[in-house]
Amino acid sequence: MTPEPPSSSAGAEDGASGDPAEAPHRHLAHGWQEARQLAFDCATPIPAASVPLRHALGRTLAEDLTALHDMPHYASSAMDGWAVNGSGPWILAEPGQRLAPHQASPIATGGLIPAGAKAVLRSESGVISPDEEGLPVLKLGGGAKPGEPRNGDHIRKAAEEAAAGDLLIKAGAVLNPAHLALAALAGHDALPVLGKAVVRLVFTGSEVVSSGVPQPGEVRDTFGPQLAAVVEMLGGIFAGEVKIGDADADWLAALEDTDAAEPGTAAGDASEPLPADVVITTGGTGRSGTDHLRRTVAELGGRLLIDGIAMRPGHPAVLAELPDGRFVIGLPGNPLAAMMALSTLGAPLLAALGHGSRPPVVEVPCGTMIDPDPGRTRLMPFRMLYGMASPAQHTGPGMMRGLADADGVLVVPPHGVQLGEPVQAFALPWGAALPQAAPDEAAAKPATKRAARKPAADGPVDWSALLG
């Protein structure tokens, strides 16, 4: 059960009249930090479960993994050649039969060592030639070394790598390809891993086209090519997508449908349907007659946990919970606004569901003065230039050019930021971690009182605050 959202109000929003789901209501426009914390706190980590090896890559092992049998579970040859018993010359025996002293049988790399065999003679160290009676026998020859073969030569002993019950991988390991191969060698078909959220995407917009150059009145689909990948980067499991129209019935059908495709399959190829833990929608978060998200959530008996955030871009973002426990994240239709909303709500929610910690926020020095915007936090893509964070250009709600080249996102408080002042920032899901000053460096600098902010005007700038 998730906690109830705050019930106090900072203002009223008018809805359409006539429909109880659209009746005027009051809600709290959460602050950015508050919304981010609530999105993290509202979720309970998904329990651990076993998944097939091919789905376990990158997952966190929930329990210690041990060998189900000896590794290898039989003695095998490390070379092509002959399994031999005793010294040569050797009489040739049928492959697989028990070898008596002075007998040999052909064997390939990985082949089962027959009973009685003491060593493997490499193919380049032996030669088949007739004995006095004209029968073929194996003799040393070619590249044989003095004393070859010694007992145990070129035999991979049973349990050489691990014995049954040995610990192979400790719980908490993030599984890599070598881990999966080791698990397979140890006899496992599936691995117990910490839970991760299964995410389904619902795209809206009759004006959206998926290919070619859009005509006036049309827009290209910016979510289809990248949103599934971002979900995976944030720790979710992408499990299918659907595009719907703008009618109430379309929304209702999309949010009622709990089936999702098997992870790793194309949308619609649901050979092993999985219920979605999170549904992410695009568009429909405004308050016009064509925006249906809130009304659909209400009709399904759900509740709004976050109904708008005091930030820009992305302020109409919504986080809701349905009676069956699924979360719904409503992203605005503009691409940059949607990415900022996903970073604010989706990143902490998916982290919490996946047993992770809240994504970090660090401080970076601001490379410019940013004027106040009372009552709203601004999320600004930036680039690090000369060790300072400079806001990018082309960062309107519908633009992606600034974000494409950004190193991270500034979290600009409502009162603005002075040049050189530390400002909070977070990294992009696909980007490198942001640099952070060491604590001792920060402590070594004397605290300075921030100069009073002057209204913007033509004329010289007071730089004295930077010299303290």
PEKA-V632228 format. One record per residue. D_FIRST is the distance of its C-alpha to the first C-alpha in Angstrom with 1 decimal. Layout:
# PEKA-V632228
d_first:D_FIRST
d_first:D_FIRST
This chain:
# PEKA-V632228
d_first:0.0
d_first:3.8
d_first:6.7
d_first:9.1
d_first:12.2
d_first:15.4
d_first:17.3
d_first:20.8
d_first:23.2
d_first:25.9
d_first:27.6
d_first:27.7
d_first:27.6
d_first:29.6
d_first:28.6
d_first:30.9
d_first:32.0
d_first:32.1
d_first:28.7
d_first:25.8
d_first:23.4
d_first:26.0
d_first:26.9
d_first:27.3
d_first:24.2
d_first:23.6
d_first:21.1
d_first:21.0
d_first:22.7
d_first:20.8
d_first:23.1
d_first:23.3
d_first:22.1
d_first:19.3
d_first:18.1
d_first:18.5
d_first:16.5
d_first:13.6
d_first:13.6
d_first:13.6
d_first:11.0
d_first:8.2
d_first:8.4
d_first:8.2
d_first:11.8
d_first:12.8
d_first:14.6
d_first:18.4
d_first:20.6
d_first:24.3
d_first:25.8
d_first:29.5
d_first:31.7
d_first:32.4
d_first:28.7
d_first:28.3
d_first:30.3
d_first:28.5
d_first:25.5
d_first:24.8
d_first:26.0
d_first:23.5
d_first:26.3
d_first:29.9
d_first:32.1
d_first:35.4
d_first:38.4
d_first:38.6
d_first:42.4
d_first:45.2
d_first:45.4
d_first:47.8
d_first:47.9
d_first:51.7
d_first:54.6
d_first:55.5
d_first:58.1
d_first:57.6
d_first:60.6
d_first:62.6
d_first:65.8
d_first:66.8
d_first:65.4
d_first:68.4
d_first:69.5
d_first:72.2
d_first:74.8
d_first:76.4
d_first:78.0
d_first:75.5
d_first:76.1
d_first:73.5
d_first:71.3
d_first:69.0
d_first:65.5
d_first:63.0
d_first:65.6
d_first:66.1
d_first:68.4
d_first:71.5
d_first:73.2
d_first:74.7
d_first:72.6
d_first:70.2
d_first:68.0
d_first:66.5
d_first:62.8
d_first:60.5
d_first:57.8
d_first:54.8
d_first:57.0
d_first:56.7
d_first:59.3
d_first:61.6
d_first:62.5
d_first:65.4
d_first:64.9
d_first:65.2
d_first:64.8
d_first:64.6
d_first:67.6
d_first:66.7
d_first:68.2
d_first:70.2
d_first:71.7
d_first:73.2
d_first:75.8
d_first:76.8
d_first:80.6
d_first:83.1
d_first:84.5
d_first:88.2
d_first:87.7
d_first:86.0
d_first:82.5
d_first:79.6
d_first:78.1
d_first:75.7
d_first:77.2
d_first:76.2
d_first:77.0
d_first:75.9
d_first:73.6
d_first:73.5
d_first:73.3
d_first:75.4
d_first:73.8
d_first:71.4
d_first:69.3
d_first:68.2
d_first:66.1
d_first:62.4
d_first:63.3
d_first:60.8
d_first:58.7
d_first:54.9
d_first:54.2
d_first:51.4
d_first:48.4
d_first:50.0
d_first:46.6
d_first:44.4
d_first:44.6
d_first:42.1
d_first:39.2
d_first:39.8
d_first:36.9
d_first:36.9
d_first:33.8
d_first:31.5
d_first:27.7
d_first:26.5
d_first:29.3
d_first:28.8
d_first:30.6
d_first:33.8
d_first:36.4
d_first:38.4
d_first:35.5
d_first:35.0
d_first:38.8
d_first:38.8
d_first:35.9
d_first:38.0
d_first:41.1
d_first:39.3
d_first:38.5
d_first:34.8
d_first:33.7
d_first:30.0
d_first:28.2
d_first:24.8
d_first:23.1
d_first:19.9
d_first:17.5
d_first:17.9
d_first:16.5
d_first:18.6
d_first:19.5
d_first:21.5
d_first:23.7
d_first:24.8
d_first:28.0
d_first:29.6
d_first:33.0
d_first:36.1
d_first:38.2
d_first:36.9
d_first:39.4
d_first:38.8
d_first:42.4
d_first:45.6
d_first:46.5
d_first:44.7
d_first:46.9
d_first:46.6
d_first:43.5
d_first:41.8
d_first:39.6
d_first:39.1
d_first:35.7
d_first:34.5
d_first:31.0
d_first:32.1
d_first:34.3
d_first:31.8
d_first:28.2
d_first:27.4
d_first:29.2
d_first:27.3
d_first:23.9
d_first:25.4
d_first:26.6
d_first:23.2
d_first:21.9
d_first:20.7
d_first:22.3
d_first:24.2
d_first:24.2
d_first:26.3
d_first:26.9
d_first:28.1
d_first:30.2
d_first:30.0
d_first:32.0
d_first:31.3
d_first:31.0
d_first:28.0
d_first:28.4
d_first:28.2
d_first:24.9
d_first:23.5
d_first:24.8
d_first:23.6
d_first:19.9
d_first:20.0
d_first:21.5
d_first:19.1
d_first:22.0
d_first:23.1
d_first:26.3
d_first:26.7
d_first:26.4
d_first:29.9
d_first:31.2
d_first:32.3
d_first:30.2
d_first:30.8
d_first:32.0
d_first:29.1
d_first:30.8
d_first:27.5
d_first:24.8
d_first:21.4
d_first:18.3
d_first:17.3
d_first:14.1
d_first:15.3
d_first:17.9
d_first:20.3
d_first:22.7
d_first:25.9
d_first:27.5
d_first:26.6
d_first:24.8
d_first:27.6
d_first:28.3
d_first:31.4
d_first:31.9
d_first:31.4
d_first:28.0
d_first:25.5
d_first:22.1
d_first:20.6
d_first:22.3
d_first:21.0
d_first:17.3
d_first:18.0
d_first:20.0
d_first:17.3
d_first:14.9
d_first:12.8
d_first:12.4
d_first:14.0
d_first:12.4
d_first:15.9
d_first:19.0
d_first:21.9
d_first:22.8
d_first:26.0
d_first:27.6
d_first:30.2
d_first:30.4
d_first:27.1
d_first:26.2
d_first:24.9
d_first:22.1
d_first:18.8
d_first:15.2
d_first:13.1
d_first:10.1
d_first:11.3
d_first:10.1
d_first:10.7
d_first:8.2
d_first:11.3
d_first:11.9
d_first:15.3
d_first:17.5
d_first:20.5
d_first:23.6
d_first:26.8
d_first:29.8
d_first:32.0
d_first:31.9
d_first:32.0
d_first:29.5
d_first:27.2
d_first:27.6
d_first:27.0
d_first:23.7
d_first:22.7
d_first:23.7
d_first:21.6
d_first:18.3
d_first:18.8
d_first:20.2
d_first:17.4
d_first:14.6
d_first:16.6
d_first:17.5
d_first:14.1
d_first:13.2
d_first:16.7
d_first:16.7
d_first:18.9
d_first:19.6
d_first:19.5
d_first:22.8
d_first:25.6
d_first:27.5
d_first:31.1
d_first:34.0
d_first:37.1
d_first:40.3
d_first:40.6
d_first:43.8
d_first:44.3
d_first:43.8
d_first:40.9
d_first:41.3
d_first:38.6
d_first:36.3
d_first:34.9
d_first:31.3
d_first:30.3
d_first:29.6
d_first:31.7
d_first:30.9
d_first:34.3
d_first:35.3
d_first:38.0
d_first:40.6
d_first:41.8
d_first:45.5
d_first:47.7
d_first:44.7
d_first:43.1
d_first:40.4
d_first:42.0
d_first:40.1
d_first:40.8
d_first:42.6
d_first:41.6
d_first:38.0
d_first:37.6
d_first:34.3
d_first:36.0
d_first:37.8
d_first:37.1
d_first:40.4
d_first:39.4
d_first:36.2
d_first:38.1
d_first:40.3
d_first:37.8
d_first:37.1
d_first:33.8
d_first:32.3
d_first:33.1
d_first:30.6
d_first:33.1
d_first:32.2
d_first:33.2
d_first:36.3
d_first:37.7
d_first:39.2
d_first:42.7
d_first:44.6
d_first:44.0
d_first:41.0
d_first:37.9
d_first:35.1
d_first:31.7
d_first:31.4
d_first:29.3
d_first:30.7
d_first:30.4
d_first:28.6
d_first:32.1
d_first:34.0
d_first:35.0
d_first:33.4
d_first:34.7
d_first:37.4
d_first:36.5
d_first:39.1
d_first:39.4
d_first:38.4
d_first:42.0
d_first:43.3
d_first:41.1
d_first:42.0
d_first:45.7
d_first:45.8
d_first:46.7
d_first:44.3
d_first:45.9
d_first:45.3
d_first:44.4
d_first:47.2
d_first:46.6
d_first:45.7
d_first:48.6
d_first:48.4
d_first:49.3
d_first:53.0
d_first:56.0
d_first:57.7
d_first:57.3
d_first:53.9
d_first:53.5
d_first:52.6
d_first:53.2
d_first:49.5
d_first:49.5
d_first:52.4
d_first:50.9
